[in-house]
């Protein structure tokens, strides 16, 4: 895999400034890419052993996130549970890594981007509003591409960060070719409808409601209908259905889900 500067996705070092109002969303998103990842040496003392299917590392995994989830983060490439699930799905359940069309990777994760770029070469395009290493700097709600440009698209844990998510869903559908495929991941709870409330207008209120100061919702069982209104036929694929219990333990993958979408 090509080298890419390792970075952290952990908001913990920024949380005090965010909660105190000293750091707004745009600057916080930019600073997250400047935080050094935790030292791999911490893993031996801090986490249960796991195997990363992305980089091949087998080692004790690190805790991660505002809740310090144990055994979550690969100490080598920095992958989290959702990244490992997405990689296994792409590798074993789709032909996207061998596709002949262009793939758009929105908010490219440092643990996934090198492998995707190595597999797809010039057919790989990454985009982010804040990440200085993304190939294209743009807003998801205003993608700078013609209709039907991409055969495939990846977008993981972005939509919940947007106060208005429907315009971005429509843009995802617009830039996909007819029949094109998008794999989306978001915080998802199938046991209830999507929970969002415009009155939760401060980082503190959103942290209490959604588990993150810059999340605006937790998606629920109505998400396929919301995507359908944007032009995407979506099916929910859960980690429990995709992987057996032994595989989930091996790769340190929790209860998670992805949306497998086709442009209508």
Helices and strands as residue ranges (DSSP letters): G 12-14, H 15-19, H 25-32, G 40-42, H 43-46, E 49-51, E 58-60, E 62-64, E 69-73, H 81-93, G 96-98, E 103-106, H 110-120, G 121-123, E 124-128, E 136-137, E 150-156, G 159-161, H 166-175, E 176-185, E 188-189, H 203-210, E 219-220, H 223-229, E 232-238, H 239-242, H 245-251, E 257-263
